[in-house]
């Protein structure tokens, strides 16, 4: 499913971002916000932001946001760390 978001011209102008960067930046900020509110896990937030999980994790750390694991992500990471798939 694709969702369109309408941003008023005045708001777009207030953001002071070049037009080509606007969509990506808004998607990134939405992903960070939804992750911080524990609405999205790291993987889905990274997908929305157009980043790898590791890139998003680095960004969250730079912003001082704590990392939280969904149970499935913890299980995947523990399996990976122990040499599993």
C-alpha positions as CSV (number, residue, x, y, z in Angstrom):
1,X,0.0,0.0,0.0
2,X,1.2,3.5,-0.8
3,X,0.1,6.5,1.2
4,X,0.3,10.1,-0.1
5,X,0.9,12.9,2.4
6,X,0.0,16.4,1.5
7,X,2.3,19.0,2.9
8,X,1.1,22.6,2.6
9,X,3.4,24.9,0.6
10,X,4.0,27.1,3.6
11,X,5.2,24.2,5.6
12,X,7.4,23.0,2.8
13,X,9.0,26.5,2.5
14,X,9.5,26.6,6.3
15,X,11.5,23.4,6.2
16,X,14.1,25.1,4.0
17,X,15.1,21.9,2.3
18,X,15.9,21.6,-1.4
19,X,12.9,20.0,-3.2
20,X,14.8,16.8,-4.1
21,X,15.6,16.2,-0.4
22,X,12.1,16.9,1.0
23,X,10.5,13.5,0.5
24,X,13.5,11.5,1.8
25,X,13.9,13.8,4.8
26,X,10.2,13.6,5.8
27,X,10.3,9.8,5.4
28,X,13.4,9.7,7.6
29,X,11.9,11.9,10.3
30,X,8.6,9.9,10.3
31,X,10.6,6.6,10.6
32,X,12.6,8.0,13.6
33,X,9.4,9.3,15.3
34,X,7.5,6.1,14.8
35,X,10.5,4.1,16.1
36,X,10.9,6.4,19.2
37,X,7.2,5.9,20.0
38,X,7.7,2.1,19.6
39,X,5.1,2.0,16.8
40,X,7.7,0.5,14.4
41,X,10.6,-1.8,15.1
42,X,14.1,-1.0,13.8
43,X,13.7,-3.1,10.6
44,X,10.5,-1.5,9.5
45,X,11.6,2.0,10.5
46,X,14.9,1.5,8.5
47,X,12.8,0.3,5.5
48,X,10.6,3.5,5.7
49,X,13.7,5.7,6.0
50,X,15.5,4.0,3.1
51,X,18.4,3.0,5.3
52,X,19.9,-0.2,6.4
53,X,19.2,-1.3,10.0
54,X,22.8,-0.4,10.9
55,X,22.6,3.0,9.4
56,X,19.4,3.8,11.2
57,X,20.8,2.5,14.4
58,X,23.8,4.8,14.1
59,X,21.5,7.8,13.4
60,X,19.4,6.9,16.5
61,X,22.5,6.7,18.6
62,X,23.7,10.1,17.3
63,X,20.4,11.6,18.3
64,X,20.5,10.0,21.7
65,X,17.5,7.8,21.2
66,X,17.6,4.4,23.0
67,X,17.5,1.2,21.0
68,X,14.5,-1.1,21.7
69,X,14.1,-4.5,20.4
70,X,11.0,-6.2,19.3
71,X,11.0,-9.8,20.4
72,X,11.5,-11.1,16.9
73,X,14.4,-8.8,16.3
74,X,16.1,-9.9,19.5
75,X,15.6,-13.5,18.5
76,X,17.1,-12.9,15.0
77,X,20.1,-11.0,16.4
78,X,20.8,-13.8,19.0
79,X,20.5,-16.4,16.3
80,X,22.9,-14.5,14.1
81,X,25.4,-13.9,17.0
82,X,25.4,-17.6,17.8
83,X,26.1,-18.5,14.2
84,X,22.6,-19.5,13.2
85,X,20.5,-18.0,10.4
